[in-house]
Amino acid sequence: MAVFSQTDFADHEQVVFVSDDKSGLKAIIAVHNSNLGPALGGCRMWPYASEDEAIRDVLRLSRGMTYKSAMAKLALGGGKSVIIGDPRTDKTPELLAAFARAVERLDGRYIAAEDSGTSVADMKTMAQHTRHVAGIVDKPTGEGMRSGDPSPATAYGVFVGIRAAVEERLGRASLAGLRVAVQGVGNVGFDLARQLREAGAELWVTDIHRDALTRAGRELGATVVAPEEIFGLEVDVFAPCALGAVINDQTLPRLKAKIVAGAANNQLAEPRHGAELFRRGVLYAPDYVINAGGIIDVCYERTGFDRAAVMAHIEGIHDNLMAVFARARREERPTGEVADAIAEERFRR
């Protein structure tokens, strides 16, 4: 497969392919841009159908991290990594150690953190072999023990962002009675759904894991639907909280929601799908703007954790989105294009 000529390559500074026969490790580390600081981004483990799919995913994700950190006004660049394999069956301490040693060889250009298929415990295992890992701090805070898990911060940021999108598109401040379809109720999706439920929203949920759906139905009173049903529901907000590229040629015509706002990275299969959402009058909250809570949380962990400062920074996602929405209205452009322009003005200076 060609790499440099890929659309998703997008001027990456460095792409490293890693293998270790003894542990079975096959991984890719991508550093997109380090103008604003070291490239911090999650390590994803997933059973990709092909190496081409893994390459495309890591390139898209690392680029998104550059834009995410720039929009969140953090002194960080953008990077990401993927380990090819099923996290439920293929993950071993030896595999994680081999990956960590590869990260260490990059000497701080890339800093790994938790992502889909990896956990805080995995990051702690990696930390035995590399200095360049984040999201592992266990220490008391004013509200108990801090775990290092950025998922709650991500979920809260998305919740804040949904409030902004509802204010912009529906002209209301309250979420009571809001109809929300949540695709994916893992760590982030479930916590987001919980916050929405507590704010009075009605929930429809789906997930590929039956145990996650059972929990959401039992604890949140959510209506459980099949994965393919989630796109066509008569709801106000569609919240993608699983993997990317869910807004595509097949799903977009079926969407009935007025707002797309969720935690997943790279929700648009291609930029043209953002333009089509705009044409249809669907408000899209650019994913890397709304889901920046986790990277904000991890950044503060590295520089000195202060809960009040972290919460204030995450709550700034509301104003970041409102600025994007306002400029999109003025310029009559899709919100994704506007967010890209703002981010590029910051990290390319």
LODOPA-838016 format. One record per residue (C-alpha): residue in one letter; x, y, z. Coordinates in nm, 2 decimals. Example, Ala and Ser with C-alpha at 12.3 -4.5 7.8 and 13.67 -1.06 7.14 Angstrom:
BEGIN
+------+--------+--------+--------+
! code !      X !      Y !      Z !
+------+--------+--------+--------+
!    A !   1.23 !  -0.45 !   0.78 !
!    S !   1.37 !  -0.11 !   0.71 !
+------+--------+--------+--------+
end
This chain:
BEGIN
+------+--------+--------+--------+
! code !      X !      Y !      Z !
+------+--------+--------+--------+
!    M !   0.00 !   0.00 !   0.00 !
!    A !   0.12 !   0.35 !  -0.08 !
!    V !   0.16 !   0.58 !   0.22 !
!    F !   0.30 !   0.91 !   0.11 !
!    S !   0.04 !   0.95 !  -0.17 !
!    Q !  -0.25 !   0.88 !   0.07 !
!    T !  -0.49 !   1.17 !   0.12 !
!    D !  -0.47 !   1.09 !   0.49 !
!    F !  -0.09 !   1.12 !   0.50 !
!    A !  -0.15 !   1.50 !   0.52 !
!    D !   0.22 !   1.60 !   0.57 !
!    H !   0.29 !   1.37 !   0.87 !
!    E !   0.63 !   1.43 !   1.01 !
!    Q !   0.70 !   1.06 !   1.10 !
!    V !   0.53 !   0.72 !   1.06 !
!    V !   0.69 !   0.42 !   1.24 !
!    F !   0.61 !   0.06 !   1.17 !
!    V !   0.68 !  -0.17 !   1.47 !
!    S !   0.70 !  -0.55 !   1.49 !
!    D !   0.82 !  -0.79 !   1.75 !
!    D !   0.82 !  -1.16 !   1.66 !
!    K !   0.85 !  -1.29 !   2.01 !
!    S !   0.53 !  -1.11 !   2.14 !
!    G !   0.35 !  -1.10 !   1.81 !
!    L !   0.34 !  -0.72 !   1.81 !
!    K !   0.24 !  -0.54 !   1.49 !
!    A !   0.19 !  -0.17 !   1.55 !
!    I !   0.21 !   0.18 !   1.38 !
!    I !   0.30 !   0.51 !   1.55 !
!    A !   0.22 !   0.83 !   1.36 !
!    V !   0.35 !   1.18 !   1.45 !
!    H !   0.15 !   1.43 !   1.25 !
!    N !   0.28 !   1.77 !   1.37 !
!    S !   0.49 !   1.88 !   1.67 !
!    N !   0.50 !   2.26 !   1.61 !
!    L !   0.32 !   2.33 !   1.94 !
!    G !   0.48 !   2.05 !   2.14 !
!    P !   0.53 !   1.68 !   2.17 !
!    A !   0.28 !   1.46 !   1.99 !
!    L !   0.05 !   1.32 !   2.26 !
!    G !  -0.22 !   1.08 !   2.16 !
!    G !  -0.38 !   0.75 !   2.25 !
!    C !  -0.27 !   0.40 !   2.17 !
!    R !  -0.56 !   0.21 !   2.01 !
!    M !  -0.57 !  -0.18 !   1.99 !
!    W !  -0.81 !  -0.31 !   1.74 !
!    P !  -0.85 !  -0.62 !   1.52 !
!    Y !  -0.83 !  -0.44 !   1.19 !
!    A !  -0.95 !  -0.63 !   0.89 !
!    S !  -0.63 !  -0.53 !   0.70 !
!    E !  -0.30 !  -0.34 !   0.74 !
!    D !  -0.44 !  -0.08 !   0.50 !
!    E !  -0.72 !  -0.01 !   0.73 !
!    A !  -0.49 !   0.02 !   1.03 !
!    I !  -0.26 !   0.26 !   0.84 !
!    R !  -0.56 !   0.48 !   0.74 !
!    D !  -0.69 !   0.48 !   1.09 !
!    V !  -0.37 !   0.59 !   1.26 !
!    L !  -0.30 !   0.86 !   1.00 !
!    R !  -0.65 !   1.00 !   1.04 !
!    L !  -0.64 !   0.98 !   1.42 !
!    S !  -0.29 !   1.14 !   1.45 !
!    R !  -0.39 !   1.43 !   1.23 !
!    G !  -0.71 !   1.48 !   1.44 !
!    M !  -0.50 !   1.50 !   1.75 !
!    T !  -0.30 !   1.79 !   1.61 !
!    Y !  -0.62 !   1.98 !   1.54 !
!    K !  -0.77 !   1.88 !   1.87 !
!    S !  -0.48 !   2.01 !   2.08 !
!    A !  -0.47 !   2.33 !   1.88 !
!    M !  -0.84 !   2.40 !   1.92 !
!    A !  -0.81 !   2.32 !   2.29 !
!    K !  -0.52 !   2.57 !   2.32 !
!    L !  -0.27 !   2.31 !   2.45 !
!    A !   0.10 !   2.31 !   2.40 !
!    L !   0.09 !   1.97 !   2.24 !
!    G !   0.13 !   1.83 !   1.89 !
!    G !  -0.06 !   1.55 !   1.74 !
!    G !   0.02 !   1.18 !   1.73 !
!    K !  -0.15 !   0.84 !   1.76 !
!    S !  -0.06 !   0.47 !   1.76 !
!    V !  -0.25 !   0.15 !   1.68 !
!    I !  -0.17 !  -0.21 !   1.78 !
!    I !  -0.32 !  -0.46 !   1.54 !
!    G !  -0.50 !  -0.73 !   1.74 !
!    D !  -0.80 !  -0.81 !   1.95 !
!    P !  -0.76 !  -0.65 !   2.29 !
!    R !  -0.97 !  -0.92 !   2.45 !
!    T !  -0.76 !  -1.21 !   2.33 !
!    D !  -0.42 !  -1.09 !   2.19 !
!    K !  -0.31 !  -0.84 !   2.46 !
!    T !  -0.02 !  -0.96 !   2.68 !
!    P !   0.23 !  -0.79 !   2.91 !
!    E !   0.50 !  -0.89 !   2.66 !
!    L !   0.32 !  -0.73 !   2.37 !
!    L !   0.27 !  -0.41 !   2.57 !
!    A !   0.64 !  -0.41 !   2.68 !
!    A !   0.75 !  -0.44 !   2.32 !
!    F !   0.53 !  -0.15 !   2.21 !
!    A !   0.66 !   0.06 !   2.50 !
!    R !   1.02 !   0.00 !   2.40 !
!    A !   0.93 !   0.13 !   2.05 !
!    V !   0.78 !   0.44 !   2.21 !
!    E !   1.09 !   0.49 !   2.42 !
!    R !   1.31 !   0.48 !   2.11 !
!    L !   1.13 !   0.79 !   1.98 !
!    D !   1.27 !   0.98 !   2.27 !
!    G !   0.97 !   1.19 !   2.36 !
!    R !   0.85 !   1.28 !   2.01 !
!    Y !   0.54 !   1.07 !   2.08 !
!    I !   0.36 !   1.03 !   2.42 !
!    A !   0.12 !   0.74 !   2.45 !
!    A !  -0.21 !   0.74 !   2.64 !
!    E !  -0.52 !   0.52 !   2.68 !
!    D !  -0.75 !   0.47 !   2.39 !
!    S !  -1.00 !   0.22 !   2.26 !
!    G !  -0.88 !  -0.13 !   2.34 !
!    T !  -0.62 !  -0.01 !   2.60 !
!    S !  -0.66 !   0.09 !   2.96 !
!    V !  -0.49 !   0.28 !   3.25 !
!    A !  -0.35 !  -0.06 !   3.36 !
!    D !  -0.20 !  -0.11 !   3.02 !
!    M !  -0.04 !   0.24 !   3.04 !
!    K !   0.11 !   0.15 !   3.38 !
!    T !   0.26 !  -0.17 !   3.22 !
!    M !   0.41 !   0.04 !   2.94 !
!    A !   0.54 !   0.29 !   3.19 !
!    Q !   0.78 !   0.02 !   3.32 !
!    H !   0.95 !   0.04 !   2.98 !
!    T !   0.91 !   0.40 !   2.87 !
!    R !   0.91 !   0.74 !   3.02 !
!    H !   0.68 !   0.86 !   2.75 !
!    V !   0.33 !   0.76 !   2.86 !
!    A !   0.05 !   0.96 !   3.02 !
!    G !  -0.28 !   0.90 !   3.19 !
!    I !  -0.14 !   0.68 !   3.47 !
!    V !  -0.15 !   0.90 !   3.79 !
!    D !  -0.30 !   0.76 !   4.10 !
!    K !  -0.33 !   1.03 !   4.37 !
!    P !  -0.58 !   1.18 !   4.60 !
!    T !  -0.78 !   1.49 !   4.48 !
!    G !  -1.04 !   1.70 !   4.65 !
!    E !  -1.30 !   1.45 !   4.54 !
!    G !  -1.13 !   1.12 !   4.61 !
!    M !  -0.87 !   0.92 !   4.42 !
!    R !  -0.77 !   1.02 !   4.07 !
!    S !  -0.73 !   0.72 !   3.85 !
!    G !  -0.56 !   0.87 !   3.54 !
!    D !  -0.85 !   0.75 !   3.32 !
!    P !  -0.94 !   1.04 !   3.09 !
!    S !  -1.28 !   0.89 !   3.00 !
!    P !  -1.48 !   1.09 !   3.25 !
!    A !  -1.32 !   1.42 !   3.13 !
!    T !  -1.40 !   1.33 !   2.77 !
!    A !  -1.76 !   1.25 !   2.85 !
!    Y !  -1.81 !   1.57 !   3.04 !
!    G !  -1.66 !   1.77 !   2.76 !
!    V !  -1.90 !   1.61 !   2.51 !
!    F !  -2.19 !   1.68 !   2.74 !
!    V !  -2.09 !   2.04 !   2.76 !
!    G !  -2.06 !   2.04 !   2.38 !
!    I !  -2.40 !   1.90 !   2.33 !
!    R !  -2.55 !   2.18 !   2.54 !
!    A !  -2.37 !   2.43 !   2.31 !
!    A !  -2.51 !   2.25 !   2.00 !
!    V !  -2.86 !   2.24 !   2.14 !
!    E !  -2.84 !   2.61 !   2.22 !
!    E !  -2.72 !   2.69 !   1.87 !
!    R !  -2.95 !   2.46 !   1.67 !
!    L !  -3.26 !   2.43 !   1.88 !
!    G !  -3.25 !   2.76 !   2.07 !
!    R !  -3.29 !   2.61 !   2.41 !
!    A !  -3.07 !   2.58 !   2.72 !
!    S !  -3.25 !   2.29 !   2.89 !
!    L !  -3.18 !   1.93 !   2.79 !
!    A !  -3.50 !   1.81 !   2.95 !
!    G !  -3.70 !   1.60 !   2.70 !
!    L !  -3.41 !   1.61 !   2.45 !
!    R !  -3.41 !   1.29 !   2.24 !
!    V !  -3.06 !   1.15 !   2.20 !
!    A !  -2.93 !   0.84 !   2.02 !
!    V !  -2.59 !   0.73 !   2.16 !
!    Q !  -2.39 !   0.49 !   1.94 !
!    G !  -2.15 !   0.31 !   2.17 !
!    V !  -2.18 !   0.29 !   2.55 !
!    G !  -1.83 !   0.20 !   2.65 !
!    N !  -1.65 !   0.41 !   2.91 !
!    V !  -1.71 !   0.74 !   2.75 !
!    G !  -2.05 !   0.67 !   2.59 !
!    F !  -2.20 !   0.53 !   2.91 !
!    D !  -2.08 !   0.82 !   3.12 !
!    L !  -2.21 !   1.07 !   2.86 !
!    A !  -2.55 !   0.89 !   2.85 !
!    R !  -2.56 !   0.90 !   3.23 !
!    Q !  -2.51 !   1.28 !   3.23 !
!    L !  -2.77 !   1.33 !   2.96 !
!    R !  -3.02 !   1.11 !   3.15 !
!    E !  -2.96 !   1.31 !   3.47 !
!    A !  -3.03 !   1.63 !   3.27 !
!    G !  -3.37 !   1.49 !   3.16 !
!    A !  -3.29 !   1.36 !   2.82 !
!    E !  -3.45 !   1.05 !   2.66 !
!    L !  -3.20 !   0.79 !   2.54 !
!    W !  -3.17 !   0.53 !   2.27 !
!    V !  -2.85 !   0.33 !   2.27 !
!    T !  -2.66 !   0.07 !   2.07 !
!    D !  -2.33 !  -0.11 !   2.10 !
!    I !  -2.17 !  -0.42 !   1.96 !
!    H !  -2.12 !  -0.56 !   2.31 !
!    R !  -2.44 !  -0.70 !   2.47 !
!    D !  -2.33 !  -0.66 !   2.83 !
!    A !  -2.28 !  -0.28 !   2.77 !
!    L !  -2.63 !  -0.25 !   2.63 !
!    T !  -2.78 !  -0.45 !   2.92 !
!    R !  -2.62 !  -0.22 !   3.16 !
!    A !  -2.74 !   0.09 !   2.98 !
!    G !  -3.09 !  -0.04 !   2.97 !
!    R !  -3.10 !  -0.14 !   3.33 !
!    E !  -2.92 !   0.15 !   3.49 !
!    L !  -3.02 !   0.44 !   3.26 !
!    G !  -3.36 !   0.33 !   3.14 !
!    A !  -3.24 !   0.37 !   2.78 !
!    T !  -3.41 !   0.21 !   2.49 !
!    V !  -3.18 !  -0.05 !   2.33 !
!    V !  -3.18 !  -0.08 !   1.95 !
!    A !  -2.98 !  -0.28 !   1.70 !
!    P !  -2.66 !  -0.12 !   1.55 !
!    E !  -2.82 !  -0.05 !   1.21 !
!    E !  -3.13 !   0.11 !   1.37 !
!    I !  -2.95 !   0.39 !   1.55 !
!    F !  -2.90 !   0.60 !   1.24 !
!    G !  -3.27 !   0.64 !   1.14 !
!    L !  -3.43 !   0.73 !   1.47 !
!    E !  -3.64 !   1.03 !   1.51 !
!    V !  -3.42 !   1.21 !   1.76 !
!    D !  -3.28 !   1.56 !   1.82 !
!    V !  -2.91 !   1.45 !   1.86 !
!    F !  -2.71 !   1.16 !   1.72 !
!    A !  -2.41 !   1.10 !   1.94 !
!    P !  -2.14 !   0.88 !   1.78 !
!    C !  -1.93 !   0.74 !   2.07 !
!    A !  -1.76 !   0.44 !   1.91 !
!    L !  -1.53 !   0.42 !   1.61 !
!    G !  -1.50 !   0.67 !   1.32 !
!    A !  -1.63 !   0.71 !   0.97 !
!    V !  -1.99 !   0.65 !   1.08 !
!    I !  -2.12 !   0.95 !   0.88 !
!    N !  -2.08 !   0.81 !   0.53 !
!    D !  -2.27 !   0.76 !   0.20 !
!    Q !  -2.48 !   0.48 !   0.35 !
!    T !  -2.57 !   0.63 !   0.68 !
!    L !  -2.60 !   1.00 !   0.61 !
!    P !  -2.92 !   0.98 !   0.40 !
!    R !  -3.09 !   0.79 !   0.69 !
!    L !  -3.01 !   1.04 !   0.96 !
!    K !  -3.31 !   1.23 !   1.10 !
!    A !  -3.13 !   1.40 !   1.38 !
!    K !  -3.09 !   1.78 !   1.38 !
!    I !  -2.75 !   1.76 !   1.55 !
!    V !  -2.45 !   1.53 !   1.52 !
!    A !  -2.24 !   1.56 !   1.84 !
!    G !  -2.05 !   1.28 !   2.00 !
!    A !  -1.72 !   1.15 !   2.14 !
!    A !  -1.59 !   0.94 !   1.85 !
!    N !  -1.29 !   1.05 !   1.65 !
!    N !  -1.31 !   1.11 !   1.27 !
!    Q !  -1.69 !   1.08 !   1.26 !
!    L !  -1.70 !   1.19 !   0.90 !
!    A !  -1.58 !   0.93 !   0.65 !
!    E !  -1.48 !   1.22 !   0.42 !
!    P !  -1.49 !   1.60 !   0.45 !
!    R !  -1.76 !   1.61 !   0.18 !
!    H !  -1.99 !   1.44 !   0.43 !
!    G !  -1.96 !   1.75 !   0.65 !
!    A !  -2.06 !   1.96 !   0.36 !
!    E !  -2.36 !   1.74 !   0.30 !
!    L !  -2.47 !   1.77 !   0.67 !
!    F !  -2.44 !   2.15 !   0.63 !
!    R !  -2.65 !   2.14 !   0.31 !
!    R !  -2.92 !   1.93 !   0.49 !
!    G !  -2.93 !   2.17 !   0.79 !
!    V !  -2.78 !   1.93 !   1.03 !
!    L !  -2.55 !   2.09 !   1.28 !
!    Y !  -2.22 !   1.90 !   1.32 !
!    A !  -2.01 !   1.96 !   1.63 !
!    P !  -1.66 !   1.89 !   1.49 !
!    D !  -1.54 !   1.58 !   1.67 !
!    Y !  -1.19 !   1.70 !   1.77 !
!    V !  -1.34 !   2.02 !   1.93 !
!    I !  -1.62 !   1.85 !   2.13 !
!    N !  -1.42 !   1.55 !   2.25 !
!    A !  -1.11 !   1.73 !   2.37 !
!    G !  -1.18 !   1.68 !   2.74 !
!    G !  -0.96 !   1.38 !   2.76 !
!    I !  -0.65 !   1.54 !   2.61 !
!    I !  -0.71 !   1.84 !   2.84 !
!    D !  -0.72 !   1.62 !   3.14 !
!    V !  -0.40 !   1.43 !   3.04 !
!    C !  -0.22 !   1.75 !   2.96 !
!    Y !  -0.28 !   1.89 !   3.31 !
!    E !  -0.17 !   1.56 !   3.46 !
!    R !   0.17 !   1.62 !   3.29 !
!    T !   0.21 !   1.98 !   3.40 !
!    G !   0.04 !   1.98 !   3.74 !
!    F !  -0.31 !   1.86 !   3.81 !
!    D !  -0.56 !   2.12 !   3.94 !
!    R !  -0.92 !   2.00 !   3.93 !
!    A !  -1.07 !   2.35 !   3.92 !
!    A !  -0.84 !   2.45 !   3.63 !
!    V !  -0.91 !   2.13 !   3.44 !
!    M !  -1.29 !   2.17 !   3.48 !
!    A !  -1.28 !   2.53 !   3.37 !
!    H !  -1.07 !   2.44 !   3.06 !
!    I !  -1.31 !   2.16 !   2.97 !
!    E !  -1.61 !   2.38 !   3.01 !
!    G !  -1.44 !   2.61 !   2.76 !
!    I !  -1.54 !   2.36 !   2.49 !
!    H !  -1.88 !   2.53 !   2.50 !
!    D !  -1.73 !   2.86 !   2.39 !
!    N !  -1.50 !   2.70 !   2.14 !
!    L !  -1.79 !   2.54 !   1.97 !
!    M !  -2.01 !   2.85 !   1.98 !
!    A !  -1.72 !   3.04 !   1.81 !
!    V !  -1.71 !   2.78 !   1.54 !
!    F !  -2.08 !   2.78 !   1.49 !
!    A !  -2.09 !   3.16 !   1.48 !
!    R !  -1.81 !   3.18 !   1.22 !
!    A !  -1.98 !   2.90 !   1.01 !
!    R !  -2.30 !   3.11 !   1.01 !
!    R !  -2.12 !   3.43 !   0.91 !
!    E !  -1.92 !   3.26 !   0.63 !
!    E !  -2.19 !   3.01 !   0.53 !
!    R !  -1.95 !   2.72 !   0.55 !
!    P !  -1.96 !   2.38 !   0.71 !
!    T !  -1.85 !   2.37 !   1.07 !
!    G !  -1.58 !   2.12 !   1.00 !
!    E !  -1.41 !   2.35 !   0.75 !
!    V !  -1.43 !   2.64 !   0.99 !
!    A !  -1.28 !   2.44 !   1.28 !
!    D !  -1.00 !   2.32 !   1.05 !
!    A !  -0.92 !   2.68 !   0.95 !
!    I !  -0.91 !   2.80 !   1.31 !
!    A !  -0.68 !   2.51 !   1.42 !
!    E !  -0.45 !   2.56 !   1.12 !
!    E !  -0.41 !   2.92 !   1.21 !
!    R !  -0.28 !   2.81 !   1.55 !
!    F !  -0.05 !   2.52 !   1.48 !
!    R !   0.10 !   2.64 !   1.15 !
!    R !   0.21 !   2.98 !   1.29 !
+------+--------+--------+--------+
end
